[in-house]
Amino acid sequence: MNPNVLRRWIKEAQGGGAAVPVLLNPMSVDVQSAFVPLPLATVAARASSAAAADVRIEIQRNGATVSVMWPAGRLEDSVAWVREILR
C-alpha cells in the first residue's frame, strides 16, 4: 500500500466528514494457491521470435569502434569472439 494513501485517510478521519476505509488484516483473508496453466504455444512463439532477432555487439578500443550484428540464437559463440578481440 502506498503510504500517501494511508496519510490521506488519516487526515480525512481527523477532519471528520469523510468515511475511513476499513483495513483488513492480510492474515484474516482466506487465500488458496492454485495452478494456473499457461498456453505453451504463446511461450514457444515468443522464444522463436526472440531467437530470430539479432544482437548488436559494439566494442570500443584505442579510438576504434567495432560493431557486429550477431544472431541471438548463437550468443554462446560470441563469447569466444569477444575474448579474442579484447586480447
PDB file of N, CA, C and O in Angstrom, chain B, residues numbered from 101:
ATOM      1  N   MET B 101       0.849  -1.169   0.000  1.00  0.00           N
ATOM      2  CA  MET B 101       0.000   0.000   0.000  1.00  0.00           C
ATOM      3  C   MET B 101       0.894   1.232   0.000  1.00  0.00           C
ATOM      4  O   MET B 101       1.925   1.262   0.672  1.00  0.00           O
ATOM      5  N   ASN B 102       0.504   2.221  -0.739  1.00  0.00           N
ATOM      6  CA  ASN B 102       1.241   3.464  -0.821  1.00  0.00           C
ATOM      7  C   ASN B 102       1.046   4.259   0.472  1.00  0.00           C
ATOM      8  O   ASN B 102      -0.094   4.457   0.892  1.00  0.00           O
ATOM      9  N   PRO B 103       2.123   4.720   1.115  1.00  0.00           N
ATOM     10  CA  PRO B 103       1.996   5.487   2.363  1.00  0.00           C
ATOM     11  C   PRO B 103       1.185   6.775   2.193  1.00  0.00           C
ATOM     12  O   PRO B 103       0.532   7.224   3.135  1.00  0.00           O
ATOM     13  N   ASN B 104       1.226   7.369   0.997  1.00  0.00           N
ATOM     14  CA  ASN B 104       0.462   8.600   0.772  1.00  0.00           C
ATOM     15  C   ASN B 104      -1.037   8.370   0.900  1.00  0.00           C
ATOM     16  O   ASN B 104      -1.762   9.242   1.378  1.00  0.00           O
ATOM     17  N   VAL B 105      -1.497   7.221   0.484  1.00  0.00           N
ATOM     18  CA  VAL B 105      -2.926   6.903   0.598  1.00  0.00           C
ATOM     19  C   VAL B 105      -3.306   6.779   2.064  1.00  0.00           C
ATOM     20  O   VAL B 105      -4.351   7.275   2.487  1.00  0.00           O
ATOM     21  N   LEU B 106      -2.466   6.124   2.828  1.00  0.00           N
ATOM     22  CA  LEU B 106      -2.738   5.960   4.260  1.00  0.00           C
ATOM     23  C   LEU B 106      -2.759   7.315   4.961  1.00  0.00           C
ATOM     24  O   LEU B 106      -3.627   7.564   5.797  1.00  0.00           O
ATOM     25  N   ARG B 107      -1.815   8.190   4.628  1.00  0.00           N
ATOM     26  CA  ARG B 107      -1.792   9.532   5.230  1.00  0.00           C
ATOM     27  C   ARG B 107      -3.067  10.305   4.892  1.00  0.00           C
ATOM     28  O   ARG B 107      -3.638  10.983   5.747  1.00  0.00           O
ATOM     29  N   ARG B 108      -3.507  10.195   3.638  1.00  0.00           N
ATOM     30  CA  ARG B 108      -4.728  10.890   3.243  1.00  0.00           C
ATOM     31  C   ARG B 108      -5.924  10.386   4.048  1.00  0.00           C
ATOM     32  O   ARG B 108      -6.767  11.173   4.481  1.00  0.00           O
ATOM     33  N   TRP B 109      -5.990   9.075   4.243  1.00  0.00           N
ATOM     34  CA  TRP B 109      -7.088   8.504   5.009  1.00  0.00           C
ATOM     35  C   TRP B 109      -7.062   8.996   6.454  1.00  0.00           C
ATOM     36  O   TRP B 109      -8.108   9.273   7.042  1.00  0.00           O
ATOM     37  N   ILE B 110      -5.869   9.103   7.015  1.00  0.00           N
ATOM     38  CA  ILE B 110      -5.761   9.576   8.406  1.00  0.00           C
ATOM     39  C   ILE B 110      -6.203  11.025   8.488  1.00  0.00           C
ATOM     40  O   ILE B 110      -6.938  11.388   9.407  1.00  0.00           O
ATOM     41  N   LYS B 111      -5.769  11.874   7.542  1.00  0.00           N
ATOM     42  CA  LYS B 111      -6.182  13.275   7.531  1.00  0.00           C
ATOM     43  C   LYS B 111      -7.689  13.399   7.389  1.00  0.00           C
ATOM     44  O   LYS B 111      -8.313  14.209   8.074  1.00  0.00           O
ATOM     45  N   GLU B 112      -8.282  12.599   6.503  1.00  0.00           N
ATOM     46  CA  GLU B 112      -9.729  12.643   6.323  1.00  0.00           C
ATOM     47  C   GLU B 112     -10.451  12.205   7.587  1.00  0.00           C
ATOM     48  O   GLU B 112     -11.498  12.755   7.931  1.00  0.00           O
ATOM     49  N   ALA B 113      -9.898  11.222   8.277  1.00  0.00           N
ATOM     50  CA  ALA B 113     -10.528  10.734   9.505  1.00  0.00           C
ATOM     51  C   ALA B 113     -10.442  11.778  10.610  1.00  0.00           C
ATOM     52  O   ALA B 113     -11.389  11.937  11.379  1.00  0.00           O
ATOM     53  N   GLN B 114      -9.325  12.490  10.703  1.00  0.00           N
ATOM     54  CA  GLN B 114      -9.162  13.510  11.738  1.00  0.00           C
ATOM     55  C   GLN B 114     -10.026  14.737  11.451  1.00  0.00           C
ATOM     56  O   GLN B 114     -10.487  15.409  12.373  1.00  0.00           O
ATOM     57  N   GLY B 115     -10.238  15.019  10.187  1.00  0.00           N
ATOM     58  CA  GLY B 115     -11.048  16.181   9.816  1.00  0.00           C
ATOM     59  C   GLY B 115     -12.537  15.913   9.932  1.00  0.00           C
ATOM     60  O   GLY B 115     -13.345  16.836   9.827  1.00  0.00           O
ATOM     61  N   GLY B 116     -12.904  14.666  10.147  1.00  0.00           N
ATOM     62  CA  GLY B 116     -14.319  14.316  10.214  1.00  0.00           C
ATOM     63  C   GLY B 116     -14.938  14.360   8.835  1.00  0.00           C
ATOM     64  O   GLY B 116     -14.237  14.650   7.866  1.00  0.00           O
ATOM     65  N   GLY B 117     -16.175  14.093   8.712  1.00  0.00           N
ATOM     66  CA  GLY B 117     -16.887  14.206   7.453  1.00  0.00           C
ATOM     67  C   GLY B 117     -16.636  13.081   6.471  1.00  0.00           C
ATOM     68  O   GLY B 117     -17.587  12.583   5.867  1.00  0.00           O
ATOM     69  N   ALA B 118     -15.404  12.662   6.288  1.00  0.00           N
ATOM     70  CA  ALA B 118     -15.089  11.622   5.311  1.00  0.00           C
ATOM     71  C   ALA B 118     -15.066  10.260   5.987  1.00  0.00           C
ATOM     72  O   ALA B 118     -14.657  10.127   7.140  1.00  0.00           O
ATOM     73  N   ALA B 119     -15.503   9.278   5.267  1.00  0.00           N
ATOM     74  CA  ALA B 119     -15.516   7.914   5.799  1.00  0.00           C
ATOM     75  C   ALA B 119     -14.105   7.337   5.771  1.00  0.00           C
ATOM     76  O   ALA B 119     -13.342   7.584   4.838  1.00  0.00           O
ATOM     77  N   VAL B 120     -13.771   6.574   6.791  1.00  0.00           N
ATOM     78  CA  VAL B 120     -12.463   5.930   6.878  1.00  0.00           C
ATOM     79  C   VAL B 120     -12.609   4.503   6.386  1.00  0.00           C
ATOM     80  O   VAL B 120     -13.439   3.760   6.910  1.00  0.00           O
ATOM     81  N   PRO B 121     -11.831   4.097   5.398  1.00  0.00           N
ATOM     82  CA  PRO B 121     -11.931   2.720   4.914  1.00  0.00           C
ATOM     83  C   PRO B 121     -11.431   1.738   5.971  1.00  0.00           C
ATOM     84  O   PRO B 121     -10.571   2.068   6.787  1.00  0.00           O
ATOM     85  N   VAL B 122     -11.972   0.556   5.941  1.00  0.00           N
ATOM     86  CA  VAL B 122     -11.576  -0.485   6.873  1.00  0.00           C
ATOM     87  C   VAL B 122     -10.375  -1.218   6.285  1.00  0.00           C
ATOM     88  O   VAL B 122     -10.424  -1.709   5.157  1.00  0.00           O
ATOM     89  N   LEU B 123      -9.296  -1.286   7.062  1.00  0.00           N
ATOM     90  CA  LEU B 123      -8.115  -2.013   6.620  1.00  0.00           C
ATOM     91  C   LEU B 123      -8.220  -3.456   7.083  1.00  0.00           C
ATOM     92  O   LEU B 123      -8.455  -3.718   8.263  1.00  0.00           O
ATOM     93  N   LEU B 124      -8.049  -4.376   6.175  1.00  0.00           N
ATOM     94  CA  LEU B 124      -8.135  -5.792   6.503  1.00  0.00           C
ATOM     95  C   LEU B 124      -6.786  -6.321   6.937  1.00  0.00           C
ATOM     96  O   LEU B 124      -5.744  -5.919   6.419  1.00  0.00           O
ATOM     97  N   ASN B 125      -6.823  -7.206   7.869  1.00  0.00           N
ATOM     98  CA  ASN B 125      -5.612  -7.912   8.276  1.00  0.00           C
ATOM     99  C   ASN B 125      -5.338  -8.965   7.211  1.00  0.00           C
ATOM    100  O   ASN B 125      -6.195  -9.816   6.970  1.00  0.00           O
ATOM    101  N   PRO B 126      -4.156  -8.939   6.556  1.00  0.00           N
ATOM    102  CA  PRO B 126      -3.890  -9.917   5.489  1.00  0.00           C
ATOM    103  C   PRO B 126      -3.975 -11.358   5.970  1.00  0.00           C
ATOM    104  O   PRO B 126      -4.225 -12.263   5.174  1.00  0.00           O
ATOM    105  N   MET B 127      -3.774 -11.577   7.245  1.00  0.00           N
ATOM    106  CA  MET B 127      -3.828 -12.941   7.768  1.00  0.00           C
ATOM    107  C   MET B 127      -5.267 -13.437   7.876  1.00  0.00           C
ATOM    108  O   MET B 127      -5.500 -14.643   7.967  1.00  0.00           O
ATOM    109  N   SER B 128      -6.236 -12.516   7.867  1.00  0.00           N
ATOM    110  CA  SER B 128      -7.627 -12.936   8.009  1.00  0.00           C
ATOM    111  C   SER B 128      -8.277 -13.262   6.666  1.00  0.00           C
ATOM    112  O   SER B 128      -9.396 -13.774   6.631  1.00  0.00           O
ATOM    113  N   VAL B 129      -7.598 -12.977   5.580  1.00  0.00           N
ATOM    114  CA  VAL B 129      -8.144 -13.255   4.262  1.00  0.00           C
ATOM    115  C   VAL B 129      -7.815 -14.685   3.875  1.00  0.00           C
ATOM    116  O   VAL B 129      -6.668 -15.118   3.991  1.00  0.00           O
ATOM    117  N   ASP B 130      -8.819 -15.416   3.415  1.00  0.00           N
ATOM    118  CA  ASP B 130      -8.618 -16.807   3.020  1.00  0.00           C
ATOM    119  C   ASP B 130      -8.027 -16.848   1.609  1.00  0.00           C
ATOM    120  O   ASP B 130      -8.690 -16.491   0.635  1.00  0.00           O
ATOM    121  N   VAL B 131      -6.788 -17.282   1.518  1.00  0.00           N
ATOM    122  CA  VAL B 131      -6.096 -17.340   0.228  1.00  0.00           C
ATOM    123  C   VAL B 131      -5.749 -18.792  -0.057  1.00  0.00           C
ATOM    124  O   VAL B 131      -5.187 -19.489   0.787  1.00  0.00           O
ATOM    125  N   GLN B 132      -6.087 -19.230  -1.243  1.00  0.00           N
ATOM    126  CA  GLN B 132      -5.755 -20.589  -1.645  1.00  0.00           C
ATOM    127  C   GLN B 132      -4.880 -20.522  -2.885  1.00  0.00           C
ATOM    128  O   GLN B 132      -5.175 -19.793  -3.832  1.00  0.00           O
ATOM    129  N   SER B 133      -3.803 -21.289  -2.869  1.00  0.00           N
ATOM    130  CA  SER B 133      -2.956 -21.317  -4.055  1.00  0.00           C
ATOM    131  C   SER B 133      -3.591 -22.226  -5.095  1.00  0.00           C
ATOM    132  O   SER B 133      -4.292 -23.184  -4.768  1.00  0.00           O
ATOM    133  N   ALA B 134      -3.332 -21.909  -6.338  1.00  0.00           N
ATOM    134  CA  ALA B 134      -3.897 -22.698  -7.423  1.00  0.00           C
ATOM    135  C   ALA B 134      -2.904 -22.739  -8.577  1.00  0.00           C
ATOM    136  O   ALA B 134      -2.122 -21.809  -8.771  1.00  0.00           O
ATOM    137  N   PHE B 135      -2.943 -23.808  -9.326  1.00  0.00           N
ATOM    138  CA  PHE B 135      -2.117 -23.942 -10.514  1.00  0.00           C
ATOM    139  C   PHE B 135      -2.807 -23.238 -11.667  1.00  0.00           C
ATOM    140  O   PHE B 135      -3.982 -23.486 -11.938  1.00  0.00           O
ATOM    141  N   VAL B 136      -2.084 -22.365 -12.342  1.00  0.00           N
ATOM    142  CA  VAL B 136      -2.633 -21.653 -13.489  1.00  0.00           C
ATOM    143  C   VAL B 136      -1.848 -22.091 -14.719  1.00  0.00           C
ATOM    144  O   VAL B 136      -0.684 -21.719 -14.865  1.00  0.00           O
ATOM    145  N   PRO B 137      -2.458 -22.869 -15.602  1.00  0.00           N
ATOM    146  CA  PRO B 137      -1.729 -23.334 -16.786  1.00  0.00           C
ATOM    147  C   PRO B 137      -1.509 -22.199 -17.788  1.00  0.00           C
ATOM    148  O   PRO B 137      -2.388 -21.362 -17.992  1.00  0.00           O
ATOM    149  N   LEU B 138      -0.345 -22.180 -18.402  1.00  0.00           N
ATOM    150  CA  LEU B 138      -0.035 -21.204 -19.438  1.00  0.00           C
ATOM    151  C   LEU B 138      -0.017 -21.905 -20.786  1.00  0.00           C
ATOM    152  O   LEU B 138       0.478 -23.026 -20.897  1.00  0.00           O
ATOM    153  N   PRO B 139      -0.546 -21.261 -21.799  1.00  0.00           N
ATOM    154  CA  PRO B 139      -0.515 -21.889 -23.125  1.00  0.00           C
ATOM    155  C   PRO B 139       0.915 -21.948 -23.658  1.00  0.00           C
ATOM    156  O   PRO B 139       1.581 -20.919 -23.776  1.00  0.00           O
ATOM    157  N   LEU B 140       1.381 -23.141 -23.976  1.00  0.00           N
ATOM    158  CA  LEU B 140       2.750 -23.321 -24.433  1.00  0.00           C
ATOM    159  C   LEU B 140       2.976 -22.748 -25.821  1.00  0.00           C
ATOM    160  O   LEU B 140       4.102 -22.376 -26.153  1.00  0.00           O
ATOM    161  N   ALA B 141       1.948 -22.668 -26.630  1.00  0.00           N
ATOM    162  CA  ALA B 141       2.110 -22.115 -27.977  1.00  0.00           C
ATOM    163  C   ALA B 141       2.571 -20.668 -27.908  1.00  0.00           C
ATOM    164  O   ALA B 141       3.414 -20.254 -28.703  1.00  0.00           O
ATOM    165  N   THR B 142       2.038 -19.897 -26.977  1.00  0.00           N
ATOM    166  CA  THR B 142       2.429 -18.500 -26.827  1.00  0.00           C
ATOM    167  C   THR B 142       3.874 -18.396 -26.366  1.00  0.00           C
ATOM    168  O   THR B 142       4.628 -17.572 -26.884  1.00  0.00           O
ATOM    169  N   VAL B 143       4.267 -19.207 -25.412  1.00  0.00           N
ATOM    170  CA  VAL B 143       5.638 -19.190 -24.913  1.00  0.00           C
ATOM    171  C   VAL B 143       6.604 -19.601 -26.010  1.00  0.00           C
ATOM    172  O   VAL B 143       7.664 -18.992 -26.158  1.00  0.00           O
ATOM    173  N   ALA B 144       6.262 -20.609 -26.771  1.00  0.00           N
ATOM    174  CA  ALA B 144       7.130 -21.069 -27.864  1.00  0.00           C
ATOM    175  C   ALA B 144       7.238 -20.016 -28.961  1.00  0.00           C
ATOM    176  O   ALA B 144       8.309 -19.834 -29.541  1.00  0.00           O
ATOM    177  N   ALA B 145       6.145 -19.326 -29.247  1.00  0.00           N
ATOM    178  CA  ALA B 145       6.173 -18.286 -30.278  1.00  0.00           C
ATOM    179  C   ALA B 145       7.077 -17.132 -29.863  1.00  0.00           C
ATOM    180  O   ALA B 145       7.813 -16.591 -30.689  1.00  0.00           O
ATOM    181  N   ARG B 146       7.026 -16.753 -28.591  1.00  0.00           N
ATOM    182  CA  ARG B 146       7.898 -15.679 -28.106  1.00  0.00           C
ATOM    183  C   ARG B 146       9.351 -16.106 -28.161  1.00  0.00           C
ATOM    184  O   ARG B 146      10.212 -15.308 -28.531  1.00  0.00           O
ATOM    185  N   ALA B 147       9.640 -17.337 -27.804  1.00  0.00           N
ATOM    186  CA  ALA B 147      11.014 -17.831 -27.817  1.00  0.00           C
ATOM    187  C   ALA B 147      11.567 -17.871 -29.232  1.00  0.00           C
ATOM    188  O   ALA B 147      12.728 -17.529 -29.454  1.00  0.00           O
ATOM    189  N   SER B 148      10.742 -18.288 -30.197  1.00  0.00           N
ATOM    190  CA  SER B 148      11.237 -18.362 -31.568  1.00  0.00           C
ATOM    191  C   SER B 148      11.435 -16.975 -32.166  1.00  0.00           C
ATOM    192  O   SER B 148      12.358 -16.776 -32.956  1.00  0.00           O
ATOM    193  N   SER B 149      10.583 -16.004 -31.804  1.00  0.00           N
ATOM    194  CA  SER B 149      10.774 -14.647 -32.321  1.00  0.00           C
ATOM    195  C   SER B 149      11.995 -14.002 -31.688  1.00  0.00           C
ATOM    196  O   SER B 149      12.686 -13.221 -32.342  1.00  0.00           O
ATOM    197  N   ALA B 150      12.273 -14.313 -30.423  1.00  0.00           N
ATOM    198  CA  ALA B 150      13.466 -13.782 -29.772  1.00  0.00           C
ATOM    199  C   ALA B 150      14.720 -14.398 -30.367  1.00  0.00           C
ATOM    200  O   ALA B 150      15.739 -13.720 -30.498  1.00  0.00           O
ATOM    201  N   ALA B 151      14.660 -15.681 -30.731  1.00  0.00           N
ATOM    202  CA  ALA B 151      15.813 -16.350 -31.315  1.00  0.00           C
ATOM    203  C   ALA B 151      16.108 -15.833 -32.716  1.00  0.00           C
ATOM    204  O   ALA B 151      17.255 -15.866 -33.161  1.00  0.00           O
ATOM    205  N   ALA B 152      15.080 -15.356 -33.414  1.00  0.00           N
ATOM    206  CA  ALA B 152      15.272 -14.866 -34.776  1.00  0.00           C
ATOM    207  C   ALA B 152      15.921 -13.482 -34.799  1.00  0.00           C
ATOM    208  O   ALA B 152      16.472 -13.076 -35.823  1.00  0.00           O
ATOM    209  N   ALA B 153      15.863 -12.755 -33.682  1.00  0.00           N
ATOM    210  CA  ALA B 153      16.408 -11.406 -33.626  1.00  0.00           C
ATOM    211  C   ALA B 153      17.932 -11.446 -33.549  1.00  0.00           C
ATOM    212  O   ALA B 153      18.525 -12.440 -33.132  1.00  0.00           O
ATOM    213  N   ASP B 154      18.543 -10.345 -33.960  1.00  0.00           N
ATOM    214  CA  ASP B 154      19.988 -10.211 -33.862  1.00  0.00           C
ATOM    215  C   ASP B 154      20.341  -9.348 -32.662  1.00  0.00           C
ATOM    216  O   ASP B 154      19.545  -8.526 -32.210  1.00  0.00           O
ATOM    217  N   VAL B 155      21.552  -9.553 -32.158  1.00  0.00           N
ATOM    218  CA  VAL B 155      22.063  -8.778 -31.044  1.00  0.00           C
ATOM    219  C   VAL B 155      23.215  -7.935 -31.571  1.00  0.00           C
ATOM    220  O   VAL B 155      24.090  -8.435 -32.277  1.00  0.00           O
ATOM    221  N   ARG B 156      23.206  -6.675 -31.228  1.00  0.00           N
ATOM    222  CA  ARG B 156      24.283  -5.782 -31.674  1.00  0.00           C
ATOM    223  C   ARG B 156      25.370  -5.773 -30.605  1.00  0.00           C
ATOM    224  O   ARG B 156      25.105  -5.461 -29.444  1.00  0.00           O
ATOM    225  N   ILE B 157      26.581  -6.112 -30.997  1.00  0.00           N
ATOM    226  CA  ILE B 157      27.741  -6.089 -30.107  1.00  0.00           C
ATOM    227  C   ILE B 157      28.642  -4.965 -30.585  1.00  0.00           C
ATOM    228  O   ILE B 157      29.077  -4.949 -31.737  1.00  0.00           O
ATOM    229  N   GLU B 158      28.913  -4.038 -29.702  1.00  0.00           N
ATOM    230  CA  GLU B 158      29.761  -2.897 -30.051  1.00  0.00           C
ATOM    231  C   GLU B 158      30.923  -2.826 -29.064  1.00  0.00           C
ATOM    232  O   GLU B 158      30.720  -2.788 -27.850  1.00  0.00           O
ATOM    233  N   ILE B 159      32.139  -2.809 -29.598  1.00  0.00           N
ATOM    234  CA  ILE B 159      33.344  -2.765 -28.767  1.00  0.00           C
ATOM    235  C   ILE B 159      34.136  -1.524 -29.171  1.00  0.00           C
ATOM    236  O   ILE B 159      34.420  -1.312 -30.350  1.00  0.00           O
ATOM    237  N   GLN B 160      34.486  -0.708 -28.180  1.00  0.00           N
ATOM    238  CA  GLN B 160      35.313   0.467 -28.421  1.00  0.00           C
ATOM    239  C   GLN B 160      36.660   0.244 -27.753  1.00  0.00           C
ATOM    240  O   GLN B 160      36.748  -0.080 -26.569  1.00  0.00           O
ATOM    241  N   ARG B 161      37.718   0.429 -28.559  1.00  0.00           N
ATOM    242  CA  ARG B 161      39.063   0.202 -28.022  1.00  0.00           C
ATOM    243  C   ARG B 161      40.066   1.011 -28.829  1.00  0.00           C
ATOM    244  O   ARG B 161      40.049   0.996 -30.060  1.00  0.00           O
ATOM    245  N   ASN B 162      40.940   1.719 -28.120  1.00  0.00           N
ATOM    246  CA  ASN B 162      42.007   2.510 -28.740  1.00  0.00           C
ATOM    247  C   ASN B 162      41.476   3.448 -29.821  1.00  0.00           C
ATOM    248  O   ASN B 162      42.087   3.584 -30.881  1.00  0.00           O
ATOM    249  N   GLY B 163      40.359   4.085 -29.561  1.00  0.00           N
ATOM    250  CA  GLY B 163      39.802   5.045 -30.501  1.00  0.00           C
ATOM    251  C   GLY B 163      39.052   4.440 -31.674  1.00  0.00           C
ATOM    252  O   GLY B 163      38.518   5.173 -32.506  1.00  0.00           O
ATOM    253  N   ALA B 164      39.003   3.135 -31.757  1.00  0.00           N
ATOM    254  CA  ALA B 164      38.289   2.457 -32.845  1.00  0.00           C
ATOM    255  C   ALA B 164      37.044   1.769 -32.282  1.00  0.00           C
ATOM    256  O   ALA B 164      37.026   1.318 -31.137  1.00  0.00           O
ATOM    257  N   THR B 165      36.006   1.703 -33.117  1.00  0.00           N
ATOM    258  CA  THR B 165      34.763   1.047 -32.719  1.00  0.00           C
ATOM    259  C   THR B 165      34.465  -0.075 -33.702  1.00  0.00           C
ATOM    260  O   THR B 165      34.486   0.118 -34.918  1.00  0.00           O
ATOM    261  N   VAL B 166      34.187  -1.251 -33.150  1.00  0.00           N
ATOM    262  CA  VAL B 166      33.787  -2.392 -33.955  1.00  0.00           C
ATOM    263  C   VAL B 166      32.352  -2.723 -33.566  1.00  0.00           C
ATOM    264  O   VAL B 166      32.051  -2.923 -32.390  1.00  0.00           O
ATOM    265  N   SER B 167      31.470  -2.780 -34.559  1.00  0.00           N
ATOM    266  CA  SER B 167      30.068  -3.084 -34.316  1.00  0.00           C
ATOM    267  C   SER B 167      29.668  -4.284 -35.167  1.00  0.00           C
ATOM    268  O   SER B 167      29.887  -4.298 -36.378  1.00  0.00           O
ATOM    269  N   VAL B 168      29.081  -5.287 -34.526  1.00  0.00           N
ATOM    270  CA  VAL B 168      28.716  -6.522 -35.209  1.00  0.00           C
ATOM    271  C   VAL B 168      27.282  -6.884 -34.840  1.00  0.00           C
ATOM    272  O   VAL B 168      26.887  -6.777 -33.679  1.00  0.00           O
ATOM    273  N   MET B 169      26.508  -7.310 -35.826  1.00  0.00           N
ATOM    274  CA  MET B 169      25.182  -7.854 -35.562  1.00  0.00           C
ATOM    275  C   MET B 169      25.335  -9.374 -35.460  1.00  0.00           C
ATOM    276  O   MET B 169      25.717 -10.034 -36.427  1.00  0.00           O
ATOM    277  N   TRP B 170      25.031  -9.919 -34.277  1.00  0.00           N
ATOM    278  CA  TRP B 170      25.239 -11.338 -34.021  1.00  0.00           C
ATOM    279  C   TRP B 170      23.879 -12.017 -33.874  1.00  0.00           C
ATOM    280  O   TRP B 170      22.986 -11.467 -33.229  1.00  0.00           O
ATOM    281  N   PRO B 171      23.707 -13.207 -34.462  1.00  0.00           N
ATOM    282  CA  PRO B 171      22.424 -13.913 -34.305  1.00  0.00           C
ATOM    283  C   PRO B 171      22.177 -14.281 -32.840  1.00  0.00           C
ATOM    284  O   PRO B 171      23.049 -14.852 -32.185  1.00  0.00           O
ATOM    285  N   ALA B 172      20.991 -13.953 -32.330  1.00  0.00           N
ATOM    286  CA  ALA B 172      20.677 -14.208 -30.930  1.00  0.00           C
ATOM    287  C   ALA B 172      20.726 -15.693 -30.601  1.00  0.00           C
ATOM    288  O   ALA B 172      21.024 -16.060 -29.465  1.00  0.00           O
ATOM    289  N   GLY B 173      20.445 -16.536 -31.555  1.00  0.00           N
ATOM    290  CA  GLY B 173      20.479 -17.973 -31.310  1.00  0.00           C
ATOM    291  C   GLY B 173      21.893 -18.527 -31.150  1.00  0.00           C
ATOM    292  O   GLY B 173      22.062 -19.674 -30.734  1.00  0.00           O
ATOM    293  N   ARG B 174      22.906 -17.730 -31.475  1.00  0.00           N
ATOM    294  CA  ARG B 174      24.299 -18.182 -31.399  1.00  0.00           C
ATOM    295  C   ARG B 174      25.122 -17.320 -30.443  1.00  0.00           C
ATOM    296  O   ARG B 174      26.325 -17.156 -30.651  1.00  0.00           O
ATOM    297  N   LEU B 175      24.509 -16.773 -29.411  1.00  0.00           N
ATOM    298  CA  LEU B 175      25.220 -15.888 -28.496  1.00  0.00           C
ATOM    299  C   LEU B 175      26.386 -16.567 -27.785  1.00  0.00           C
ATOM    300  O   LEU B 175      27.380 -15.917 -27.462  1.00  0.00           O
ATOM    301  N   GLU B 176      26.268 -17.864 -27.541  1.00  0.00           N
ATOM    302  CA  GLU B 176      27.376 -18.548 -26.860  1.00  0.00           C
ATOM    303  C   GLU B 176      28.653 -18.500 -27.696  1.00  0.00           C
ATOM    304  O   GLU B 176      29.750 -18.516 -27.138  1.00  0.00           O
ATOM    305  N   ASP B 177      28.533 -18.441 -29.018  1.00  0.00           N
ATOM    306  CA  ASP B 177      29.705 -18.328 -29.880  1.00  0.00           C
ATOM    307  C   ASP B 177      30.322 -16.931 -29.822  1.00  0.00           C
ATOM    308  O   ASP B 177      31.517 -16.763 -30.066  1.00  0.00           O
ATOM    309  N   SER B 178      29.509 -15.941 -29.500  1.00  0.00           N
ATOM    310  CA  SER B 178      30.019 -14.570 -29.448  1.00  0.00           C
ATOM    311  C   SER B 178      31.001 -14.371 -28.306  1.00  0.00           C
ATOM    312  O   SER B 178      31.863 -13.496 -28.383  1.00  0.00           O
ATOM    313  N   VAL B 179      30.888 -15.164 -27.251  1.00  0.00           N
ATOM    314  CA  VAL B 179      31.784 -15.029 -26.106  1.00  0.00           C
ATOM    315  C   VAL B 179      33.233 -15.265 -26.535  1.00  0.00           C
ATOM    316  O   VAL B 179      34.118 -14.486 -26.181  1.00  0.00           O
ATOM    317  N   ALA B 180      33.474 -16.311 -27.276  1.00  0.00           N
ATOM    318  CA  ALA B 180      34.829 -16.604 -27.749  1.00  0.00           C
ATOM    319  C   ALA B 180      35.330 -15.503 -28.679  1.00  0.00           C
ATOM    320  O   ALA B 180      36.503 -15.132 -28.629  1.00  0.00           O
ATOM    321  N   TRP B 181      34.453 -14.987 -29.518  1.00  0.00           N
ATOM    322  CA  TRP B 181      34.847 -13.927 -30.444  1.00  0.00           C
ATOM    323  C   TRP B 181      35.238 -12.657 -29.703  1.00  0.00           C
ATOM    324  O   TRP B 181      36.247 -12.029 -30.022  1.00  0.00           O
ATOM    325  N   VAL B 182      34.430 -12.281 -28.705  1.00  0.00           N
ATOM    326  CA  VAL B 182      34.719 -11.070 -27.920  1.00  0.00           C
ATOM    327  C   VAL B 182      36.027 -11.239 -27.156  1.00  0.00           C
ATOM    328  O   VAL B 182      36.836 -10.314 -27.098  1.00  0.00           O
ATOM    329  N   ARG B 183      36.237 -12.406 -26.577  1.00  0.00           N
ATOM    330  CA  ARG B 183      37.508 -12.656 -25.872  1.00  0.00           C
ATOM    331  C   ARG B 183      38.701 -12.496 -26.796  1.00  0.00           C
ATOM    332  O   ARG B 183      39.722 -11.924 -26.414  1.00  0.00           O
ATOM    333  N   GLU B 184      38.567 -13.002 -28.012  1.00  0.00           N
ATOM    334  CA  GLU B 184      39.668 -12.918 -28.987  1.00  0.00           C
ATOM    335  C   GLU B 184      39.924 -11.473 -29.394  1.00  0.00           C
ATOM    336  O   GLU B 184      41.079 -11.071 -29.535  1.00  0.00           O
ATOM    337  N   ILE B 185      38.888 -10.699 -29.582  1.00  0.00           N
ATOM    338  CA  ILE B 185      39.032  -9.291 -29.960  1.00  0.00           C
ATOM    339  C   ILE B 185      39.695  -8.488 -28.841  1.00  0.00           C
ATOM    340  O   ILE B 185      40.514  -7.612 -29.114  1.00  0.00           O
ATOM    341  N   LEU B 186      39.351  -8.776 -27.598  1.00  0.00           N
ATOM    342  CA  LEU B 186      39.852  -7.995 -26.466  1.00  0.00           C
ATOM    343  C   LEU B 186      41.243  -8.399 -25.991  1.00  0.00           C
ATOM    344  O   LEU B 186      41.761  -7.803 -25.047  1.00  0.00           O
ATOM    345  N   ARG B 187      41.850  -9.383 -26.613  1.00  0.00           N
ATOM    346  CA  ARG B 187      43.219  -9.776 -26.215  1.00  0.00           C
ATOM    347  C   ARG B 187      44.197  -8.725 -26.524  1.00  0.00           C
ATOM    348  O   ARG B 187      45.387  -8.892 -26.256  1.00  0.00           O
TER     349      ARG B 187
END
